[in-house]
Amino acid sequence: MTRPRLPRSAARAITVALAGAGTALFVALDLPLPFLFGPLAACLIGALAGLPLLGLGILSTAARAILGIAIGASITPEVVGRLPEMALSVALVPAYVAVIGLVGVPFFRRVYRFDPVTSWYAAMPGGLQDMVLFGKEAGGDVRALSLIHATRVLIIVTLAPLILTQGFGVELRGVVGAPAAGLPLHEMFLMAAAGLAGWFVATRIGLFGAAILGPMIATAALSLGGFIHSRPPAEAILTAQFLIGIGIGVGYVGVTLAELRRDVAAGVLFVVLLAGLAAIFTEIVVLAGLAPPVDGFLAFAPGGQAEMTILALIAGADLGYVIVHHLTRVFLVITGAPLVARALGGFDPRPKDP
């Protein structure tokens, strides 16, 4: 007998309640990043246990907008003045992306026998949503892409804090922002307005990663113009962590044993390959004196923009340096991947007209 489906509102209520319980447990145990890992762990366990969980839709997207505002507020005249200093380090990003593609595409194609389109977009270190969308429009396996990229983000978000604490001795208890009560009301209003306007305009013009890049660009303009001098309040950043944690966890809802053996396993092994490549490029940057170890590690960790932003904030890293590298990586993947595939004379992974 088929189990009746819960209304979407009920499924979301269960999801939020479970995420809240996970957060409370992590806080009670004094574990690091409780507002990110609490809901992530709880929703991941619930999803694998078959609970009827559901993502929060527009609210999850809004979480990325909050982080976009935080990034934009961190782009100050001082950061812009340092861009020439970052040039050599940023110049390594295209080589990094190329090496990942050269390793990743044959891995998915020959080892796991995915079709060419799925192999291509599974290997590209872009944003989860962008790669899944592009793969879908190009005729790839959407479910496989979702699980592979969700696994990449999950493992990197889980292991990166351990590497930071155990490998670099970083205390992940940094202040993500001042409380709302301590910030000027007019600056919070300007940041909120910039976030909404930037998100809207970026979506209308079809900018990739609109929810994070639109608010980032609009808020950066305010920061560079001297209209704001602080990041979003801590309460907003913690809310963003909570929502992003839920989003990662519910990505595994409905996963089957066959998918665990193939798609998730492929994602896990690919992360091992990515970790080795990231370590090599981090070592190059550090030995060349282009960045401190923590900044170099976070700049070349192949996670999502939102997740790396959270870690950079918590670790007290140079947010400007880290984000410039991630934006460069994502821009190269989004704009260059289809062109490179065609130039190589293979399949054409460009989005197909419906």
N, C-alpha and C positions, 0 to 999 in steps of 0.2 A: 504493500500500500504506500502510495506516495505521500510524503509528509507535506502538509499544506505550508505554503510560503508565508512568512511573516510580512506584515506591512513594512514598507521601507522605514517609516518612522519608528516602529518597534525595534527593527534590526539596528537602527542607528542609536536608539536609546540603550540597547544592550551593549553596543560597541563602546559608547562613551562611559557607561557605568564600569565596564571591565577595564577600560583604560584608566579611569580614575582610581580604581582599586589597585592597579599595578603601580601607579604613581605614588599612592599613599604607602604602599609596601616598600618601595625604593626609598622614600623619604624616611620612613621609620627605621630602616636598616642602615641609613646614612650612606647609601650607595651613590656613586657619582652620576651626574646628569639624570636625576630621577624623572624630570619632566619629559625627557626624550626616551630613555631606556625603559622607564616604567610602563608607559602605554605601548611601546614597541614590543616588549617581552610579553605582556599580557595578551595583546591582540594576536601576536604570532602564535602563542600557545593555543589561544581560543580558535584561531583559524585552522590550525593543524588538528584540533580536536573536533572540528566539524560544527562549531557554533555558527549561528546565522548572523555573522558580522557584516557590516556595510560601511564603506568609506563615507566621509562627510561632505563630499562634493565640493561646492563652492567655498566652504569653510577651509578645506585643505588647501585649496588654491590661494585663499586669502593669507594663509600662513606664509606662503612664499612671498607674497607682497610685503608682509611685515619685514621679512629678512631682506628684501630688495631695498626697503627704506633704510634699514640698518646699514647696508653696504653703501648706499648713496650718501648717507650722513657721514660716512667714514672717508669719503673722497673729498679731501680738503685741498686747499692750494699747496700745502706742504707735500701731500702725496703726489699731486700732479708734477710738482717740481722735481720729484724723485724718479719720474718715469724713465729718464735717460739712464739712471743707475740700474734699472731693471731690464734694460734692453737686451743685454747679453743672456740673461736668464730666460727671458721670454722667448728669445730666439731659439731656445732648445725645445720649446713646446711643439713646433711642427715636426721635428725629428722624433719626438716622443710619440706623437699621434701616429706617424708613419710606421714606426716600429711595432706599435700595438696592432695596427692593421695587418702588417706582414706576418705577425705571429698568430693573431686571433682568427683571421678568416680561414687559413688552412686548418687550424685546430677545430673549428666548428664544422667545416666542410668535410674533412677527411676522417677525423676521429669520431664525430657524432653524426655524420651523414645528414646534416641539415641542408636544405636547398640553398642555392647561391644567395638569394635575397636575405633570407633569415640569417645565414652565416655572416653576411656583410654587416647588417645592422646589429647583430648580437655582439660583434667584435668592436664596433665603434664606441669609444668612451664618451658619449654625449649624455644628455639628460635622459632619464628613464622615459618620461612622457614623450619627448621628441622622437626618440629612437623607435618606440613602439608605434607611434603615429606614422612616421615615415615608412616603417616596415609594413604596416597594414596597407597603406596606400600603394605600396610597390608590389603587393601580393605575397608578403611573407607570412610566417606563422605567428600570429599575434600573441597567442597564449604562451608559446615558447619564448618569444622576445620579452614578454612581461615578466615571466619567472626568472629568466636569465639576468635581466637588468635589476630586478628586485633583489635577487640573490647577491649581485655585485654590490649594490648599495648597502644591503643588510650587513654583509660581512665586513665591508670597509668601515661602516659606521660603528660596528661592534669592536673590531680589532684596533682601529686607529687610536681610541682612547687608551687601550692597554699599552700600545707602543709608546704613546706620549708619556704615560705615567711610569712604565717599567723601563723603557729604553732611553727616554730623555729626562726623566725625573720631574715632569711637569705636574703641578697640582691643578687638577681640573675643577677648581672651585672659584674661578675668576668671576668677577662681577660683570654680567652681560649688559648692564645699563643701570642708570639711576632709577629709583622708584618714581612713579608718576607724580607723587606729591612734591618731589624735589625739582621738577622740570617746569620751565616757563610754559604757561598754558598756550600762549600764541605759537610757540615753536611746535608743540604737539599738534595743534590745529593745522599748521602749515605742513607738517609731515604727513598727517592723515589725508589732507587735500591732495598733496603731491602723489601719494600712493594711489589714491583712487583715480585721479586724472591720468597718471602715467600708465596705470593698468588698462584703463579704458582706451586710451589712444594707441597703445602698443597692440592691443587686441584688434582694434579696427584696422590697423595697417598691416596686420599679419606678422608682427615681429616674433621670432622664435623666443620661447621662454618669456612670453609677454608679462606674466604675473610677477616675475622677479626683475626682469630687465626694465620694464616700463617704470615702475616705482623707483628703481635704482637711478635711472637717468634723470627723472624729474626731481628727486631728492638731492642728487649730486649737484644739480643746477642751483638749488637753494643753498646748499653748503658752500659751493664755490662763490656764490654771490654774497655770502656773509649773513644770510637770513636765519640760518639755524646753526647751532654750535653743540648739539648733543645728538645721541642716538635715541631711538624709540625707548619708552620706559621699559624697565625690567619685566613688568607684568605682561607686556605685549610679546617680548622675546620668549618668555616662558610659555605663553599660550601657543606661539608658533612651534616651539619644540614639541609640545603635547600633540598638536594636530599632525605634525610631520611623523611623529612616532606612530600614531594610529595609521597613517597612510602606508607606512612601510609594512606594518604588521598585517593589515587586512589584504595586502597583495597576495597572500597565500591562501585566501579563502577558496575552497573547492579544489585544492590541489589533490591529485590522485597519486597512487603509488607509482604508476608508470611515469608520471611527470617528475616525481621525486628522483626516480632512477635515471632519467634522461636529462630533462631540462634543468632541474635544480643542481644535479650532479655536474652537468656541463658548466653551469655558472660558478660552482665552487672551484672546480679545477682551473677555470679561466682566471678567477681572482688570484690563484696561486701564481699563475704566469704574470698577471698584472703587478703583483706585489714585487716580484723579482725585477721587472722593468722599472717600476717606480723607485725601488731602492737604488738601482744603478744611476738613474738621472738625479736623484736626491744627492747621492754621493758626489756626482760630478759638480753640482751646484755648490755644495758645501766646501769641497776641496779647492774649488776655484775661488772661494771667498766671495761668492755672489749672494749668499744668504746664510743666516744662522741655521743650525740643524732643524729646529722646530718649524721655522717658516718654509724651508726647503721641502721638508716632509709633507706638510699640509698643502703646499702649492702643487706638488706632483702626485698626491694621493688621488687615484682616479674615481673619486666619489662624486655625488651631485653637488651643484652649487649651494643649495640650501643646507645640506648636511655639513659641508665643509665650512660654511659660514658659521654655523653653530659651534663647531669645534674650534675654529680660529678665535671666536669671541671668548669661549670658556677657557681656552689655553692662554689667552693674553698674547696671541701671535700678532704679527703685522698684518691686519686685515686687508689693507690696500694691496700689499704684495701678493698675498694668497689669492685674492679675488681676481686680480689682473691676469694671473696665470690660468685660473679656471675659466674665465671669460674667453681668453684666447683659445683655449682647448675646445670649448663648446662651439665657439664661432667657426673654427676650422672644420670641425666635424659636420656641423649643420650645413655649411656652405660648400665645403670641399668634397665630402664623401661621394655624392652622386657624380660630380664632375670627374673625379679620379677613376671611378668605376668605368665610366664610358670611355675615358682616354686609354684605359688598359685593354679595351676591346672585348671585355667580358659582358656580363649581364648589365642591364640598365636598371639600377634601383631607384630611379626617380619616381615620385608619385605619379600614378597613372590616372588619366581622366576617367571619371565614372562612366 
